[in-house]
Amino acid sequence: ADFANVYAKTSFEVGEEAIREVIRSGSLSHWAIGSSATAVADHDIVIWLGDLNYRIDESMPTETVLKHSEAKSLNALIPLDQLNLERGAGRSFREFEEGILAFPPTYKYQPGTDVYEQRPDKKLRAPAWCDRILWRAQVPNHIQQVSYNRCETPNVSDHKPVYSTMRMVVKDVIAAKREAIYDELMRKLDRFDNTALPIVGLDRDTLDFGEVRYGQTSTLKLKITNTGNVVAQFRLAPKLDEVSICKPWMSVSPTYGMLLPGEEAATLEFTVSIDNSTAQNINAGREVLDDILILRLEGGRDYYITVKADYARSCFGMSLEELVMYTKPIRSIPLDPIERTEKLDPTTGATALCVPKELWRIVDAIIHKGLDTPGLFVEAGVADEVAEIREALDTEAQFGTYRAHSYAEALIAFLTSLPSPVVLPSLFPSVEIDSQNIQSFSRRLLDELPPIHYNVFVYIVSLFRKALQHRNKNLLTAAKAARICCDALSPAGTDQNSNQDMTKRTGMQLIMIHLLETSSI
């Protein structure tokens, strides 16, 4: 979250004159932005370094991490490095590169020594590569890492500093040559009829994506041809009183370009992606998959491109309160409230389910097919299988033959997709949990849960209790199960990073351990 905020929101107000000079030096991207500021991503080369505070994944015990770090057994630790796991999943530092970690973890040492911190009076922390150097270049081969290592001196801190030697290509504009090229280009452009307006042709002005599904992307292409006699500079422009060129569920690449007369057509790629936020907005009636984009010609007319799609409704991103009202496949439930009222039996509310039928199906599959599976709820499932499980839940089709890990990942994804979590953060304990108050706080939590949330909470706790009965085979522990339950039943938001929030979440995990190991429910 810190990286995303800094990277997206940091800008440098350099002034219109500086931007004009950059554009004159050949930067079409700054011309397309139309702003007097430049962002981090607009620079030719970005180097991101410092204490990024990523750790070794908690699936490896601290003692084991210490053992591998002291023995310099890096191959055992690198696959569990949180930064590379986040980068691999596309959640952080996308488009950034990093060299090979060929040195031991740089944290946490006893200050003034080369010994990892293990003193009895200090909190035991697993060693980690907290200190990192990453880079991003507009032209990838314009930067090459020569070395990447850590320093052993000075050793006054509990970190070991890291350093890197890099070879870079830095753009330097020679003003005289630039002016000569500019004059030559202007002479060539003057040969065309500059009194004529630029004209382009589109191979189509409507993009119909058809049916699109939760968690998937779909791409259509549109070709632009210069049919006039002059240069056509185009860009996608925001509508009046709007900032973005399109709705958040869509992306376009490229968003600008230039076509000479007779030049081969340019291709724009329009991609529709239904993430959890979009699905929630569609289900709540706050969003529809329709948009009109404006393609603007510099010195010419605007062209309008219509984009539309139909959402194949999914139980993912829907509220528990709505899901328990339906006994039919969710795919068959209309999004339009009037159509939904006409199609559904008005007495359905009297026979609401205790828990969503989709939740029952996936929990039942895990109980009957996977409780003995090693790494259950810890190891990732197969992405294609998870998508097929989600499709079966939405259509009530029969499950195929899938791995237990895929069922488990689908269950966690379902719970974390809920617009309102099963356990609201406001229900977390407000004081430190100990053996004296854990029973009362556990009972208070259960008493304050809304009825449907209570049913789901008890259902999930019961599942993990069954899983812990098979811990000798699936290697699950109560502490690990409690953490997974907390993350699934009450996902941490970007606004819950304070020490107080972390203390409350720790208290909630202790309550979960208590509920998993006792018969309090």
C-alpha positions as MATLAB code, in Angstrom:
seq = 'ADFANVYAKTSFEVGEEAIREVIRSGSLSHWAIGSSATAVADHDIVIWLGDLNYRIDESMPTETVLKHSEAKSLNALIPLDQLNLERGAGRSFREFEEGILAFPPTYKYQPGTDVYEQRPDKKLRAPAWCDRILWRAQVPNHIQQVSYNRCETPNVSDHKPVYSTMRMVVKDVIAAKREAIYDELMRKLDRFDNTALPIVGLDRDTLDFGEVRYGQTSTLKLKITNTGNVVAQFRLAPKLDEVSICKPWMSVSPTYGMLLPGEEAATLEFTVSIDNSTAQNINAGREVLDDILILRLEGGRDYYITVKADYARSCFGMSLEELVMYTKPIRSIPLDPIERTEKLDPTTGATALCVPKELWRIVDAIIHKGLDTPGLFVEAGVADEVAEIREALDTEAQFGTYRAHSYAEALIAFLTSLPSPVVLPSLFPSVEIDSQNIQSFSRRLLDELPPIHYNVFVYIVSLFRKALQHRNKNLLTAAKAARICCDALSPAGTDQNSNQDMTKRTGMQLIMIHLLETSSI';
ca = [
       0.000    0.000    0.000;
       2.861    2.424    0.822;
       4.545    1.755   -2.528;
       1.289    2.164   -4.469;
       0.492    5.478   -2.741;
       3.950    6.973   -3.234;
       4.298    5.711   -6.799;
       0.857    6.839   -7.971;
       0.481   10.112   -6.075;
       3.988   11.640   -6.186;
       4.330   14.311   -8.836;
       6.769   17.119   -9.546;
       5.378   20.486  -10.629;
       8.074   21.487  -13.130;
       6.034   24.093  -15.010;
       4.648   24.336  -18.522;
       7.866   25.687  -20.022;
       9.861   22.656  -18.830;
       7.171   20.311  -20.151;
       7.200   22.061  -23.549;
      10.956   21.587  -23.685;
      10.575   17.873  -22.883;
       7.905   17.507  -25.589;
      10.149   19.375  -28.047;
      12.829   16.788  -27.239;
      10.515   14.007  -28.378;
       8.336   12.972  -25.412;
       4.887   12.127  -26.789;
       3.853   10.787  -23.378;
       4.029   14.260  -21.829;
       2.041   15.676  -24.751;
      -0.666   13.029  -24.163;
      -0.854   13.792  -20.422;
      -1.450   17.484  -21.052;
      -0.166   18.480  -17.606;
       2.561   20.758  -16.255;
       3.610   18.094  -13.747;
       5.580   14.909  -14.161;
       5.070   11.712  -12.149;
       7.551    9.090  -10.961;
       6.683    6.727  -13.837;
       7.329    9.463  -16.423;
      11.090    9.407  -15.779;
      13.431    7.502  -18.089;
      14.954    5.574  -15.181;
      13.598    5.100  -11.649;
      15.680    3.537   -8.870;
      13.786    2.520   -5.720;
      15.963    1.665   -2.732;
      15.809    1.544    1.013;
      14.440   -0.474    3.905;
      11.298   -1.834    2.208;
      10.519   -3.996    5.277;
       9.567   -7.157    3.363;
      10.161  -10.349    5.350;
      10.455  -14.096    4.875;
       6.971  -15.655    4.684;
       5.713  -16.866    8.070;
       5.139  -20.360    6.688;
       8.782  -21.020    7.622;
       9.447  -20.946   11.410;
      11.750  -18.231   12.715;
      14.262  -20.778   14.032;
      14.506  -22.385   10.604;
      15.024  -19.019    8.916;
      17.823  -18.263   11.375;
      19.443  -21.615   10.674;
      19.380  -21.122    6.898;
      20.559  -17.519    7.183;
      23.544  -18.421    9.361;
      24.409  -21.282    7.003;
      23.891  -18.979    3.991;
      21.423  -21.501    2.548;
      19.839  -18.860    0.343;
      18.018  -21.261   -1.992;
      15.788  -22.331    0.887;
      14.829  -18.729    1.740;
      14.516  -16.957   -1.630;
      11.249  -18.712   -2.677;
       9.626  -17.375    0.536;
      10.836  -13.771    0.145;
       7.688  -11.637    0.456;
       8.831   -8.962   -1.996;
       9.343  -11.466   -4.799;
       6.069  -13.209   -3.912;
       4.231   -9.866   -4.182;
       6.008   -8.976   -7.426;
       5.258  -12.400   -8.876;
       1.569  -11.956   -8.077;
       1.561   -8.489   -9.680;
       0.513   -6.725   -6.483;
       3.568   -4.531   -5.952;
       6.544   -3.093   -7.883;
       5.127   -4.097  -11.251;
       7.549   -3.331  -14.128;
      10.435   -3.033  -11.632;
      13.489   -5.280  -11.844;
      15.869   -6.545   -9.155;
      19.139   -8.389   -9.280;
      19.742  -11.860   -7.863;
      19.836  -12.101   -4.060;
      23.291  -13.639   -3.701;
      23.948  -12.412   -0.159;
      22.498  -13.414    3.230;
      19.520  -11.543    4.737;
      20.489   -8.060    5.914;
      18.281   -7.892    8.989;
      18.163   -8.327   12.033;
      21.652   -8.169   13.545;
      22.884   -7.334   16.983;
      24.124   -3.732   16.470;
      27.868   -3.585   16.295;
      28.239   -7.292   15.432;
      27.886   -9.731   12.543;
      25.560  -11.959   14.571;
      21.826  -12.229   13.997;
      19.804  -10.940   16.951;
      19.006  -13.887   19.254;
      19.575  -12.438   22.708;
      17.026  -13.709   25.251;
      16.009  -10.212   26.336;
      15.229   -9.107   22.776;
      12.259   -9.986   20.614;
      13.200  -12.835   18.297;
      12.769  -11.835   14.654;
      13.412  -13.938   11.576;
      16.225  -12.635    9.353;
      15.006  -11.041    6.122;
      16.092   -9.096    3.054;
      14.539   -5.824    4.211;
      17.043   -3.623    2.375;
      16.591   -3.693   -1.412;
      17.436   -1.927   -4.652;
      15.025   -2.127   -7.607;
      14.854   -0.248  -10.861;
      12.545    0.534  -13.763;
      13.529    1.898  -17.181;
      11.390    3.192  -20.052;
      13.826    1.365  -22.351;
      14.826   -1.884  -20.572;
      18.297   -2.168  -22.125;
      19.212    1.347  -21.002;
      20.188    0.041  -17.568;
      22.307   -2.950  -16.650;
      23.230   -4.083  -13.167;
      26.921   -4.837  -12.753;
      26.901   -5.809   -9.074;
      24.451   -6.226   -6.188;
      25.752   -7.009   -2.706;
      25.723   -5.949    0.905;
      28.318   -4.119    3.011;
      29.733   -5.633    6.179;
      30.876   -2.239    7.502;
      29.932   -0.082    9.206;
      28.028   -2.454   11.470;
      26.520    0.032   13.905;
      22.925   -0.774   12.909;
      20.730   -3.865   13.093;
      20.701   -3.718    9.247;
      23.494   -4.444    6.801;
      23.457   -1.826    4.023;
      23.218   -2.944    0.397;
      24.804   -1.426   -2.698;
      24.626   -1.853   -6.444;
      26.763   -0.775   -9.369;
      24.788   -0.019  -12.533;
      25.616    0.924  -16.102;
      23.024    3.331  -17.562;
      22.308    5.025  -20.873;
      21.307    8.636  -20.206;
      19.546   10.617  -22.927;
      21.295   13.865  -23.837;
      19.641   16.136  -26.403;
      22.053   18.061  -28.627;
      20.147   21.272  -29.271;
      21.718   22.006  -32.675;
      20.950   18.543  -34.053;
      17.444   18.664  -32.608;
      16.734   21.963  -34.347;
      18.129   20.615  -37.610;
      15.916   17.533  -37.437;
      12.944   19.688  -36.443;
      13.481   21.996  -39.434;
      13.864   19.034  -41.772;
      10.676   17.452  -40.426;
       8.750   20.706  -40.807;
       9.912   20.990  -44.445;
       8.627   17.476  -45.098;
       5.316   18.202  -43.417;
       4.942   21.414  -45.427;
       4.810   19.286  -48.595;
       1.385   18.096  -47.514;
      -1.692   20.208  -47.784;
      -1.605   21.776  -44.336;
      -4.890   23.530  -44.970;
      -6.736   20.165  -44.902;
      -7.989   18.718  -41.654;
      -6.628   15.369  -40.441;
      -9.024   12.488  -41.106;
      -8.877    8.917  -39.843;
     -10.969    5.832  -40.421;
     -11.955    3.327  -37.737;
     -12.569   -0.302  -38.647;
     -15.491   -0.161  -36.165;
     -16.982    2.276  -33.687;
     -18.632   -0.243  -31.354;
     -16.837   -2.833  -29.228;
     -19.166   -5.507  -27.874;
     -17.331   -7.796  -25.459;
     -20.352  -10.043  -24.990;
     -20.422  -11.960  -21.719;
     -17.573  -11.224  -19.293;
     -16.837  -13.093  -16.065;
     -15.565  -12.278  -12.600;
     -11.782  -12.354  -12.255;
     -11.166  -12.619  -15.985;
     -10.034  -10.217  -18.714;
     -11.151   -9.852  -22.321;
      -9.454   -7.830  -25.070;
     -10.729   -6.457  -28.401;
      -8.742   -4.542  -31.005;
      -9.622   -1.436  -33.004;
      -7.644   -0.222  -36.026;
      -7.112    3.433  -36.903;
      -6.081    4.387  -40.461;
      -4.991    7.828  -41.649;
      -7.286    8.446  -44.627;
      -6.338   12.123  -45.034;
      -3.441   13.995  -46.591;
      -1.808   15.313  -43.438;
      -0.342   13.910  -40.257;
      -2.968   12.669  -37.798;
      -2.086   12.935  -34.129;
      -4.677   11.208  -31.977;
      -5.306   10.592  -28.308;
      -8.112    9.339  -26.111;
      -9.546   12.278  -24.162;
     -11.681   12.378  -20.981;
     -15.322   13.366  -21.266;
     -16.445   16.752  -19.971;
     -15.960   17.148  -16.193;
     -14.173   13.788  -15.988;
     -10.521   12.967  -15.368;
     -10.124    9.423  -16.735;
     -10.513    8.510  -20.380;
     -12.609    5.447  -19.497;
     -14.283    3.668  -16.609;
     -12.047    1.834  -14.102;
     -12.997   -1.648  -15.363;
     -11.418   -0.914  -18.743;
      -7.929   -0.084  -19.981;
      -6.650    1.004  -23.407;
      -3.188    0.723  -24.934;
      -1.814    2.823  -26.476;
      -3.828    5.924  -25.567;
      -2.151    8.201  -28.122;
      -0.163    8.085  -31.360;
       0.664    9.662  -34.694;
      -0.052    8.430  -38.221;
       1.491    9.723  -41.425;
      -0.607    9.617  -44.601;
      -0.407    6.143  -46.117;
       1.170    4.680  -42.994;
       0.084    1.252  -41.772;
      -2.939    1.337  -39.492;
      -2.404    1.706  -35.731;
      -4.017   -0.845  -33.432;
      -5.574    0.035  -30.082;
      -6.261   -2.752  -27.562;
      -9.284   -2.356  -25.278;
      -9.269   -4.659  -22.233;
     -12.180   -5.249  -19.876;
     -11.307   -6.690  -16.453;
     -13.856   -7.551  -13.774;
     -12.161   -7.274  -10.394;
     -13.863   -7.565   -7.021;
     -14.547   -3.840   -6.678;
     -16.217   -3.715  -10.095;
     -18.320   -6.805   -9.323;
     -19.501   -5.253   -6.038;
     -20.457   -2.015   -7.808;
     -22.362   -3.916  -10.516;
     -24.258   -5.983   -7.927;
     -25.145   -2.817   -5.988;
     -26.410   -1.060   -9.114;
     -23.646    1.562   -8.979;
     -22.004    0.458  -12.221;
     -22.974   -0.815  -15.673;
     -20.651   -2.209  -18.318;
     -21.276    0.560  -20.850;
     -19.001    3.431  -21.788;
     -18.315    5.882  -24.597;
     -14.710    6.852  -25.315;
     -13.610    9.986  -27.163;
     -10.850    9.660  -29.785;
      -9.589   13.190  -30.422;
      -7.590   14.337  -33.437;
      -5.238   17.257  -32.939;
      -6.714   19.972  -35.136;
      -9.525   17.697  -36.269;
     -12.838   16.202  -35.127;
     -13.700   13.825  -32.298;
     -14.676   10.194  -32.887;
     -16.884    8.313  -30.445;
     -16.283    4.662  -29.588;
     -19.042    2.731  -27.806;
     -17.981   -0.075  -25.455;
     -20.432   -2.527  -23.899;
     -20.395   -5.904  -22.177;
     -22.746   -8.204  -20.279;
     -21.734   -9.323  -16.791;
     -22.102  -13.068  -16.178;
     -23.276  -12.761  -12.599;
     -21.146  -14.440   -9.942;
     -21.570  -15.172   -6.239;
     -18.140  -13.587   -5.763;
     -18.528   -9.937   -4.800;
     -22.116  -10.406   -3.553;
     -23.330   -9.845    0.008;
     -24.259  -12.705    2.339;
     -27.659  -11.102    2.920;
     -28.493  -11.340   -0.782;
     -26.956  -14.748   -1.445;
     -29.057  -16.534    1.198;
     -32.221  -15.329   -0.551;
     -31.594  -17.357   -3.707;
     -32.044  -21.102   -4.163;
     -31.512  -20.878   -7.919;
     -28.113  -20.554   -9.643;
     -26.845  -17.030   -9.173;
     -26.095  -16.801  -12.915;
     -29.858  -16.951  -13.562;
     -30.690  -14.095  -11.150;
     -31.207  -10.811  -13.082;
     -29.154   -7.779  -12.141;
     -32.045   -5.438  -12.817;
     -34.114   -5.139   -9.599;
     -37.425   -4.926  -11.493;
     -36.677   -8.041  -13.544;
     -35.480   -9.764  -10.400;
     -38.724   -8.983   -8.578;
     -40.837  -10.218  -11.497;
     -38.864  -13.451  -11.830;
     -38.503  -14.446   -8.180;
     -41.228  -15.723   -5.879;
     -42.116  -12.870   -3.453;
     -42.379  -15.444   -0.638;
     -38.744  -16.455   -1.055;
     -37.756  -14.293    1.914;
     -39.616  -16.662    4.240;
     -37.376  -19.557    3.236;
     -33.987  -17.842    3.332;
     -31.043  -20.231    3.584;
     -28.956  -20.445    6.753;
     -25.757  -19.980    4.725;
     -25.288  -19.357    1.004;
     -25.628  -22.585   -0.987;
     -22.348  -21.768   -2.772;
     -20.531  -21.726    0.561;
     -22.115  -25.038    1.550;
     -21.022  -26.698   -1.724;
     -17.392  -25.683   -1.507;
     -17.075  -26.497    2.219;
     -18.689  -29.878    1.572;
     -16.179  -30.564   -1.215;
     -13.237  -29.719    1.062;
     -14.560  -31.926    3.884;
     -15.114  -34.945    1.642;
     -12.078  -34.592   -0.612;
      -9.255  -32.725    1.016;
      -8.898  -32.624    4.815;
      -5.872  -34.942    4.695;
      -4.089  -32.896    2.006;
      -0.683  -31.537    3.153;
      -0.475  -27.760    2.955;
      -4.264  -27.320    2.901;
      -5.171  -23.586    3.049;
      -1.459  -22.727    2.820;
      -0.377  -23.798   -0.657;
      -1.930  -22.074   -3.657;
      -4.398  -23.807   -5.929;
      -4.327  -24.057   -9.733;
      -5.677  -20.827  -11.265;
      -7.652  -22.590  -14.022;
      -9.206  -24.956  -11.486;
     -10.190  -22.076   -9.188;
     -11.896  -20.356  -12.144;
     -13.759  -23.578  -13.025;
     -14.872  -24.022   -9.394;
     -16.186  -20.451   -9.370;
     -18.066  -21.099  -12.626;
     -19.598  -24.290  -11.185;
     -20.731  -22.383   -8.091;
     -22.360  -19.692  -10.229;
     -24.171  -22.137  -12.536;
     -24.701  -25.046  -10.091;
     -22.843  -27.332  -12.488;
     -21.174  -30.426  -11.089;
     -17.625  -30.028   -9.803;
     -14.904  -31.660  -11.850;
     -11.866  -33.430  -10.441;
      -9.931  -30.653   -8.730;
      -7.107  -30.408   -6.199;
      -8.010  -29.727   -2.589;
      -5.770  -26.627   -2.679;
      -7.911  -25.191   -5.495;
     -11.101  -25.682   -3.453;
      -9.445  -24.043   -0.441;
      -8.218  -21.063   -2.474;
     -11.699  -20.638   -3.987;
     -13.222  -20.636   -0.477;
     -10.828  -17.970    0.808;
     -11.362  -15.882   -2.347;
     -15.146  -16.128   -1.888;
     -14.964  -14.920    1.734;
     -12.563  -12.068    0.992;
     -14.737  -10.909   -1.928;
     -17.712  -10.120    0.317;
     -18.668   -6.394    0.267;
     -19.104   -6.545    4.048;
     -16.752   -8.948    5.860;
     -18.156  -11.693    8.060;
     -16.559  -10.008   11.091;
     -16.461   -6.216   11.033;
     -13.263   -4.639   12.448;
     -15.474   -2.803   14.978;
     -16.080   -6.188   16.666;
     -12.373   -6.778   17.284;
     -11.359   -6.731   20.967;
     -10.479   -3.253   22.203;
      -8.224   -4.436   25.047;
      -5.391   -6.924   25.293;
      -6.646  -10.508   25.335;
      -5.465  -12.849   28.088;
      -6.615  -16.037   29.766;
      -8.878  -14.093   32.112;
     -11.004  -12.314   29.506;
     -10.764  -14.469   26.376;
     -13.952  -16.424   27.164;
     -16.051  -13.297   27.707;
     -14.729  -11.580   24.594;
     -15.362  -14.729   22.536;
     -18.965  -14.831   23.727;
     -19.397  -11.112   23.115;
     -18.126  -11.531   19.540;
     -20.638  -14.311   18.850;
     -23.490  -12.365   20.436;
     -22.852   -9.226   18.362;
     -22.574  -10.922   14.967;
     -25.649  -10.401   12.735;
     -27.622  -13.665   12.265;
     -26.379  -14.578    8.782;
     -22.811  -13.549    9.619;
     -23.066  -15.653   12.794;
     -24.120  -18.709   10.764;
     -21.250  -18.278    8.316;
     -18.760  -17.632   11.113;
     -19.763  -20.817   12.958;
     -19.747  -22.754    9.675;
     -16.179  -21.697    8.831;
     -14.901  -22.280   12.372;
     -16.451  -25.759   12.271;
     -14.661  -26.456    8.980;
     -11.289  -25.479   10.429;
     -11.973  -27.537   13.552;
     -12.476  -30.552   11.293;
      -9.305  -29.664    9.412;
      -7.336  -29.502   12.688;
      -8.517  -33.012   13.516;
      -6.420  -34.084   10.522;
      -3.420  -31.919   11.403;
      -1.044  -34.898   11.427;
      -1.625  -35.193    7.684;
      -2.440  -31.682    6.473;
       0.199  -30.100    8.783;
      -2.190  -27.312    9.792;
      -1.721  -25.723   13.221;
      -4.239  -23.841   15.351;
      -2.222  -20.628   15.111;
      -1.962  -20.870   11.345;
      -5.657  -21.735   11.042;
      -6.563  -18.744   13.250;
      -4.546  -16.365   11.087;
      -6.139  -17.731    7.902;
      -9.616  -17.401    9.432;
      -8.975  -13.797   10.489;
      -7.639  -12.853    7.058;
     -10.633  -14.492    5.350;
     -13.431  -13.457    7.697;
     -12.156   -9.910    8.176;
      -9.615   -8.947    5.488;
      -7.294   -6.135    6.554;
      -7.958   -2.915    4.647;
      -5.385   -0.369    3.525;
      -6.547    1.882    6.393;
      -5.821   -0.719    9.088;
      -2.050   -0.515    9.410;
      -1.642    1.332   12.716;
      -0.160   -0.325   15.799;
      -3.586   -0.187   17.454;
      -5.196   -1.973   14.503;
      -2.482   -4.628   14.551;
      -2.982   -5.141   18.295;
      -6.725   -5.614   17.784;
      -6.103   -8.097   14.967;
      -3.680  -10.021   17.168;
      -6.377  -10.174   19.859;
      -8.850  -11.454   17.280;
      -6.428  -14.216   16.285;
      -6.161  -15.281   19.937;
      -9.955  -15.471   20.108;
      -9.968  -17.573   16.942;
      -7.421  -19.984   18.461;
      -9.630  -20.231   21.537;
     -12.721  -21.002   19.431;
     -10.845  -23.528   17.308;
      -9.408  -25.429   20.253;
     -12.412  -25.379   22.584;
     -16.113  -26.129   22.339;
     -17.123  -22.516   22.993;
     -19.554  -22.395   20.068;
];
